[in-house]
Amino acid sequence: MFENLTERLSQTLKSITGKAHLSEENIQETLREVRKALLEADVALPVVKDFVESVKQRAIGQEVSQSLSPGQQFIKIVQDELIHVMGDANQGLSFKTQPPAVILMAGLQGAGKTTSVAKLSRFLKEKQKKKVMVVSADVYRPAAIKQLETLASEVGALFFPSDAAQKPVDIAVAAISEAKKRFADVLIIDTAGRLHIDEALMGEIRDLHAVAKPIETLFVIDAMIGQDAVNTAQAFNEALPLTGVILTKADGDARGGAALSVRHVTGKPIKFIGVGEKTDALEPFHPDRIASRILGMGDVLTLIEEAEEKLDKKKAEKLAKKIKKGKSFDFEDLRDQLQQMKNMGGVAGLLDKLPGVGAGLNQMMQQDETQKQFARMEAIINSMTPEERRKPDLLNGSRKRRITQGSGTQLQDLNRLVKQQKQMSKMMKKMSKKGGMANMLRGMGGNMPGGGFPGGGLPPGGMPPGGGFG
């Protein structure tokens, strides 16, 4: 997300970095480019106008602090205003009510409401230790009820059954009663969407809201609909007392205009952002971290949080001890690192949050070919015997032929993987002796073709053994 905007703003803001002072004259061209970049990113025109005017007012005549150059000061102003447009700080869900706390999900058909119900259930269950029940009031799509039942089972949430013959209001009343009996902390109600906004939809959801009395009414919106997000957001905001927004499919939108527009239009905070199809692909929305990503500064805080949650610490510690004892980094270790990187959102997910990584490189890493190369690497390792994975030196000609046939790959793919395993092993040894990360990075730059692993970029795992960040 935001790749196009990041690339444009990075180029634009370079032009101001060498200025001795900030004036209306020397920031005019930069502001014009910022305006164009935001419009091309599908940010709503009223939002762009207000944003550019706020930056201009703060930048003209701004006294430069001792630690910053004028250019850095200007970028700091742009960053502050981006944060302000998106909501200043993350706002969590409110549970200040007699259980069950009812959450009503609203939005157009196809926005990702049902999937978001499952993601939110998992988030509340795992991160906030809540007992969650879900129910579908979408009586127009029986498949939606079945889908929610399947997803509820997957994430470990209670499911209250409903069917197409019932009225949505009756479903909500019965679900609330059952949630109380089963001592659920939270009840999430999935509602019907339409392909477009109509009065029947709005009337139905207003009735649901009146009966359910939700503590949170969340508007689910597809990040990829761009400018249409504004009209949809306005219509729902007028019909319902929204408390927040969930922005879905953010990983599929390179522009990111909806994230910068919807808060300004509704006046309601973006509380969560969906960044993938899996049920764990939901992040709390932190405006400061997103602004940092937009300006190419990365998002190390989120990366650290993900590492804490998703990396297998036991495996990482075991690998660190193994390397310290002088044992080599084998194919079993390489496969573990590939799987851990997958858990962290793949190469593209890592690069998106690392400071100083250009949008162009990030887009390159997201190309299908890169993902295929990593899948091939794993397939080759899986085709080896346990002994071959532990002892790479056993790989002779006949063994290599058997492995490539079993994995459906070519001999050059296997030879490349063997070479990379040896390079990783050397790096790990350097890291365990002296210099740590610095030596590993030097090794990467000098030894890897194109500065990294297949397609360019980080070594599998993207971080030193132990899963740490320095």
C-alpha distance (Angstrom), angle and dihedral (degrees) to the residues before:
residue distance angle dihedral
M1 . . .
F2 3.83 . .
E3 3.84 93.2 .
N4 3.82 93.8 132.9
L5 3.80 93.4 45.0
T6 3.81 92.3 46.0
E7 3.80 91.8 51.9
R8 3.82 93.5 47.8
L9 3.81 95.6 45.3
S10 3.81 93.0 45.3
Q11 3.82 90.2 55.7
T12 3.81 93.1 42.7
L13 3.80 97.2 48.9
K14 3.82 92.1 50.8
S15 3.81 88.8 72.1
I16 3.79 93.3 64.4
T17 3.82 100.3 44.3
G18 3.80 96.6 90.0
K19 3.82 98.2 49.5
A20 3.82 118.6 123.0
H21 3.80 91.6 -145.7
L22 3.80 139.5 -1.0
S23 3.80 118.1 -108.7
E24 3.79 136.1 159.7
E25 3.78 89.3 -105.0
N26 3.80 99.5 52.1
I27 3.82 96.0 42.0
Q28 3.81 95.2 45.9
E29 3.80 95.8 88.1
T30 3.80 92.3 43.1
L31 3.80 91.4 51.5
R32 3.81 90.2 49.1
E33 3.81 89.6 54.4
V34 3.81 91.6 45.6
R35 3.81 88.7 52.4
K36 3.83 91.7 50.5
A37 3.80 91.7 46.9
L38 3.81 91.8 52.6
L39 3.81 93.5 47.0
E40 3.80 91.0 49.1
A41 3.82 87.8 51.5
D42 3.84 88.1 60.1
V43 3.80 94.8 -109.2
A44 3.83 110.2 159.4
L45 3.83 114.1 -99.4
P46 3.86 96.3 -121.9
V47 3.82 88.6 52.4
V48 3.82 91.7 49.8
K49 3.81 92.3 49.1
D50 3.81 93.5 50.4
F51 3.81 92.5 43.7
V52 3.82 95.5 50.8
E53 3.81 92.0 45.1
S54 3.83 92.1 50.6
V55 3.82 91.8 49.6
K56 3.81 91.2 47.3
Q57 3.82 94.0 50.2
R58 3.79 92.4 49.5
A59 3.82 95.7 42.8
I60 3.81 101.6 48.5
G61 3.76 110.0 90.6
Q62 3.78 91.3 -4.7
E63 3.78 110.8 161.1
V64 3.76 110.4 -125.4
S65 3.79 113.9 -124.1
Q66 3.80 116.9 -126.6
S67 3.79 95.4 -107.7
L68 3.79 97.4 47.8
S69 3.78 135.2 66.7
P70 3.83 116.1 -134.5
G71 3.80 89.5 -103.8
Q72 3.78 92.2 52.6
Q73 3.79 89.4 47.4
F74 3.80 90.2 54.2
I75 3.81 91.8 49.7
K76 3.82 89.0 48.9
I77 3.83 88.9 53.9
V78 3.84 91.0 49.4
Q79 3.82 89.7 49.1
D80 3.83 92.7 48.9
E81 3.80 91.6 50.2
L82 3.82 92.5 47.4
I83 3.80 88.5 53.4
H84 3.80 90.8 48.1
V85 3.84 93.2 49.8
M86 3.82 90.3 52.5
G87 3.80 95.4 47.1
D88 3.84 111.9 -81.0
A89 3.83 96.0 -110.3
N90 3.79 142.5 14.7
Q91 3.79 113.6 -86.3
G92 3.78 116.1 -157.4
L93 3.79 128.5 -153.8
S94 3.80 120.6 -78.2
F95 3.81 119.6 -124.5
K96 3.80 97.2 172.7
T97 3.78 95.8 130.1
Q98 3.80 140.8 83.4
P99 3.85 107.1 -75.8
P100 2.89 132.1 -67.8
A101 3.80 95.5 58.3
V102 3.82 103.0 -154.2
I103 3.82 119.1 -140.6
L104 3.82 116.3 -168.4
M105 3.80 117.2 -158.2
A106 3.83 117.5 -152.6
G107 3.81 133.9 177.8
L108 3.79 147.0 104.6
Q109 3.81 123.5 -59.8
G110 3.79 110.8 -84.6
A111 3.81 94.8 24.7
G112 3.80 90.8 113.5
K113 3.81 100.8 -104.9
T114 3.81 97.9 146.1
T115 3.81 93.2 46.9
S116 3.82 89.3 46.1
V117 3.83 90.0 53.5
A118 3.83 88.5 57.0
K119 3.82 93.1 44.4
L120 3.80 92.0 48.8
S121 3.82 91.0 47.2
R122 3.78 90.5 53.6
F123 3.82 91.9 45.9
L124 3.83 92.7 51.1
K125 3.80 92.6 44.2
E126 3.81 96.9 47.6
K127 3.81 102.8 31.5
Q128 3.80 102.3 31.8
K129 3.83 100.2 25.2
K130 3.81 93.1 -126.4
K131 3.80 125.2 159.2
V132 3.81 102.3 -127.3
M133 3.80 131.7 -162.7
V134 3.82 122.8 -171.3
V135 3.81 131.8 -162.3
S136 3.80 134.5 -179.4
A137 3.81 118.8 -134.9
D138 3.81 90.3 177.9
V139 3.82 98.5 115.9
Y140 3.82 92.6 165.7
R141 3.78 95.8 66.8
P142 3.83 113.1 44.8
A143 3.81 87.1 -176.4
A144 3.83 88.5 63.8
I145 3.82 90.8 58.6
K146 3.81 91.2 50.2
Q147 3.82 91.3 45.4
L148 3.80 91.3 53.5
E149 3.82 91.2 48.2
T150 3.82 90.0 53.7
L151 3.81 93.3 46.4
A152 3.83 92.3 46.2
S153 3.79 89.6 55.3
E154 3.82 90.0 48.8
V155 3.82 94.6 52.9
G156 3.80 96.8 37.0
A157 3.82 98.2 -112.6
L158 3.81 125.4 143.8
F159 3.81 112.1 -105.1
F160 3.80 123.6 -148.1
P161 3.84 109.9 -157.0
S162 3.80 122.1 -129.6
D163 3.81 135.0 168.1
A164 3.79 140.8 -151.4
A165 3.82 93.6 -103.7
Q166 3.81 92.7 65.5
K167 3.79 129.1 85.3
P168 3.83 115.0 -114.3
V169 3.82 91.7 -125.3
D170 3.85 91.4 53.4
I171 3.81 90.4 48.7
A172 3.82 90.8 53.5
V173 3.82 93.8 48.7
A174 3.82 92.6 48.9
A175 3.83 92.3 45.6
I176 3.81 92.9 51.8
S177 3.82 90.2 50.4
E178 3.83 91.6 49.8
A179 3.84 92.2 45.9
K180 3.82 89.0 55.9
K181 3.83 92.1 49.3
R182 3.81 91.5 50.3
F183 3.82 93.4 44.2
A184 3.81 94.1 -121.4
D185 3.82 114.4 175.9
V186 3.81 93.5 -152.4
L187 3.81 135.2 25.2
I188 3.81 116.0 -164.3
I189 3.82 115.8 -162.1
D190 3.81 117.2 -156.5
T191 3.82 111.3 -154.2
A192 3.80 134.9 -159.1
G193 3.78 118.9 -90.5
R194 3.78 129.7 -156.8
L195 3.77 131.4 -147.7
H196 3.81 87.1 -116.5
I197 3.80 138.4 10.5
D198 3.80 113.1 -82.8
E199 3.80 136.0 165.0
A200 3.81 93.6 -114.5
L201 3.81 90.7 58.5
M202 3.79 92.7 47.0
G203 3.81 93.2 46.2
E204 3.81 92.0 50.4
I205 3.79 94.7 48.5
R206 3.83 91.5 46.3
D207 3.84 88.5 55.1
L208 3.81 90.2 48.4
H209 3.78 90.7 50.2
A210 3.82 92.0 50.4
V211 3.81 92.0 52.9
A212 3.83 99.8 38.8
K213 3.84 95.6 43.3
P214 3.83 91.2 -156.5
I215 3.78 120.2 -157.2
E216 3.82 87.4 -148.7
T217 3.82 126.5 35.1
L218 3.79 106.7 -173.3
F219 3.80 123.3 -164.9
V220 3.81 110.5 -146.3
I221 3.80 112.7 -153.7
D222 3.79 133.3 178.0
A223 3.83 110.1 -122.3
M224 3.79 90.5 -150.1
I225 3.82 97.2 65.6
G226 3.81 90.7 78.0
Q227 3.81 115.6 -175.2
D228 3.84 91.9 12.2
A229 3.80 86.4 66.8
V230 3.80 88.3 74.4
N231 3.83 95.8 55.8
T232 3.81 92.7 44.0
A233 3.79 92.5 47.3
Q234 3.80 92.0 50.0
A235 3.83 93.1 49.9
F236 3.80 94.4 50.3
N237 3.79 92.2 42.5
E238 3.81 90.3 55.7
A239 3.82 92.8 47.1
L240 3.81 99.6 43.7
P241 3.80 137.8 32.2
L242 3.81 93.1 -116.3
T243 3.80 117.8 -162.2
G244 3.79 98.3 -171.3
V245 3.80 151.0 -20.9
I246 3.80 136.0 -109.2
L247 3.80 111.2 -156.1
T248 3.83 110.0 -153.5
K249 3.83 134.6 -165.4
A250 3.79 90.9 22.8
D251 3.81 89.8 148.9
G252 3.82 90.2 62.9
D253 3.82 96.0 52.5
A254 3.80 117.0 80.0
R255 3.82 92.0 -177.4
G256 3.80 105.5 54.2
G257 3.81 97.6 -161.5
A258 3.82 94.1 139.6
A259 3.80 91.8 60.4
L260 3.80 90.1 55.4
S261 3.82 95.1 42.7
V262 3.79 109.2 40.7
R263 3.82 97.7 63.7
H264 3.82 91.2 50.2
V265 3.82 92.6 47.8
T266 3.81 99.9 44.8
G267 3.79 99.3 29.2
K268 3.83 84.8 -137.1
P269 3.81 124.0 119.1
I270 3.79 124.6 -108.3
K271 3.81 99.5 -122.4
F272 3.81 101.0 178.8
I273 3.78 139.1 16.5
G274 3.82 124.2 -153.2
V275 3.80 112.3 -140.4
G276 3.80 104.7 175.5
E277 3.79 146.1 -2.9
K278 3.81 99.5 -91.5
T279 3.80 119.7 95.7
D280 3.82 92.1 -113.7
A281 3.83 92.5 55.1
L282 3.80 97.1 100.9
E283 3.81 122.6 106.4
P284 3.80 130.5 -174.4
F285 3.82 106.0 -109.9
H286 3.81 111.4 -113.5
P287 3.85 109.7 -175.3
D288 3.81 92.6 -160.9
R289 3.80 92.9 53.5
I290 3.81 93.0 44.9
A291 3.83 90.8 49.5
S292 3.79 88.3 51.6
R293 3.83 90.3 52.6
I294 3.81 91.5 48.5
L295 3.80 90.9 54.9
G296 3.82 92.1 48.3
M297 3.80 93.5 -108.8
G298 3.80 93.9 121.1
D299 3.78 128.6 -134.1
V300 3.77 107.1 -100.5
L301 3.82 94.6 163.6
T302 3.82 92.4 61.3
L303 3.81 89.8 43.2
I304 3.81 90.8 54.4
E305 3.81 91.6 47.0
E306 3.81 90.5 50.7
A307 3.80 90.8 48.2
E308 3.81 90.7 51.4
E309 3.81 91.1 50.6
K310 3.78 104.2 35.5
L311 3.79 108.8 30.6
D312 3.79 116.7 91.9
K313 3.80 100.3 -122.0
K314 3.80 94.6 -169.4
K315 3.80 91.6 56.2
A316 3.80 91.3 45.0
E317 3.83 92.5 50.6
K318 3.80 91.0 45.9
L319 3.82 90.3 52.6
A320 3.82 92.0 47.3
K321 3.84 91.5 51.9
K322 3.79 91.1 46.0
I323 3.81 92.9 52.8
K324 3.82 92.2 45.9
K325 3.80 89.3 55.1
G326 3.80 88.5 58.2
K327 3.81 96.4 -107.0
S328 3.79 116.7 142.3
F329 3.81 128.1 -108.2
D330 3.82 103.2 -107.1
F331 3.81 136.1 -171.5
E332 3.82 92.0 -89.2
D333 3.81 87.9 59.3
L334 3.80 92.0 45.4
R335 3.82 91.1 52.4
D336 3.82 90.6 49.6
Q337 3.79 89.9 52.0
L338 3.82 92.0 49.8
Q339 3.81 90.8 50.9
Q340 3.81 92.5 47.6
M341 3.78 90.2 51.0
K342 3.82 89.4 52.0
N343 3.80 88.5 54.2
M344 3.81 88.5 54.1
G345 3.82 91.3 56.6
G346 3.81 98.8 -89.0
V347 3.79 127.4 -88.9
A348 3.81 93.6 -50.8
G349 3.81 91.4 51.7
L350 3.80 90.6 53.3
L351 3.81 96.3 44.4
D352 3.80 91.7 49.6
K353 3.81 89.1 63.2
L354 3.81 99.7 39.7
P355 3.83 116.9 98.6
G356 3.79 118.1 -116.2
V357 3.80 97.1 17.6
G358 3.80 109.0 135.6
A359 3.78 120.2 -126.0
G360 3.80 89.8 -123.9
L361 3.81 92.0 59.3
N362 3.79 91.0 45.7
Q363 3.81 91.4 52.4
M364 3.80 89.8 48.3
M365 3.80 90.2 53.0
Q366 3.80 90.5 53.1
Q367 3.78 93.2 57.2
D368 3.80 115.4 117.9
E369 3.81 92.1 -118.2
T370 3.81 92.2 63.3
Q371 3.81 92.0 50.7
K372 3.81 90.0 47.9
Q373 3.81 91.1 52.2
F374 3.77 91.6 54.1
A375 3.82 90.7 47.3
R376 3.83 88.5 51.9
M377 3.80 90.9 51.5
E378 3.80 91.1 54.2
A379 3.82 92.7 44.9
I380 3.82 90.9 53.0
I381 3.82 92.6 50.3
N382 3.82 91.1 47.3
S383 3.82 89.5 54.1
M384 3.80 91.9 59.0
T385 3.81 123.5 90.6
P386 3.84 115.8 -110.2
E387 3.82 88.4 -107.3
E388 3.83 92.3 52.5
R389 3.80 90.8 50.2
R390 3.79 90.9 52.8
K391 3.84 95.0 41.3
P392 3.84 110.0 38.6
D393 3.84 91.0 177.2
L394 3.83 89.2 71.9
L395 3.82 90.8 72.3
N396 3.81 105.0 111.6
G397 3.82 128.2 161.7
S398 3.81 98.2 -81.6
R399 3.81 93.3 45.1
K400 3.81 90.5 49.8
R401 3.82 91.1 51.8
R402 3.80 91.0 51.5
I403 3.83 92.3 48.2
T404 3.82 95.0 48.8
Q405 3.81 91.6 47.5
G406 3.80 90.9 48.9
S407 3.81 93.6 49.0
G408 3.80 97.5 39.6
T409 3.81 91.6 -122.0
Q410 3.81 138.1 122.9
L411 3.79 128.2 -101.3
Q412 3.82 90.6 -114.1
D413 3.82 89.4 57.3
L414 3.80 90.2 55.7
N415 3.82 93.6 44.0
R416 3.82 89.8 50.9
L417 3.80 90.2 50.9
V418 3.80 92.1 49.1
K419 3.80 89.9 51.4
Q420 3.79 91.4 49.5
Q421 3.82 92.1 48.3
K422 3.81 89.5 53.8
Q423 3.80 91.8 48.7
M424 3.81 91.1 49.0
S425 3.80 90.1 49.0
K426 3.83 90.7 52.8
M427 3.80 90.9 48.3
M428 3.78 93.1 49.7
K429 3.81 90.6 51.2
K430 3.82 91.0 50.3
M431 3.77 89.8 49.8
S432 3.80 93.5 51.1
K433 3.81 93.1 51.1
K434 3.80 108.5 43.7
G435 3.76 141.8 -28.0
G436 3.81 94.3 28.1
M437 3.78 113.5 -159.2
A438 3.81 94.6 6.4
N439 3.82 91.4 61.3
M440 3.79 91.7 46.1
L441 3.80 92.1 52.4
R442 3.80 91.2 48.2
G443 3.80 88.8 51.3
M444 3.77 91.5 49.7
G445 3.79 93.5 51.0
G446 3.78 94.3 46.8
N447 3.78 102.6 38.7
M448 3.78 108.4 32.8
P449 3.80 119.2 85.2
G450 3.80 107.5 -117.6
G451 3.80 90.9 8.1
G452 3.80 97.2 -70.2
F453 3.78 149.5 14.6
P454 3.81 125.3 -37.8
G455 3.78 108.4 -35.2
G456 3.82 91.1 12.8
G457 3.80 127.2 -82.2
L458 3.78 138.2 77.9
P459 3.79 130.4 1.8
P460 3.80 114.7 -105.0
G461 3.79 106.9 -73.2
G462 3.79 90.6 25.2
M463 3.80 91.3 -134.2
P464 3.80 142.3 59.8
P465 3.81 122.8 -80.2
G466 3.77 109.0 -79.8
G467 3.80 92.1 47.8
G468 3.80 92.8 -107.4
F469 3.79 133.3 142.6
G470 3.79 101.3 -138.6
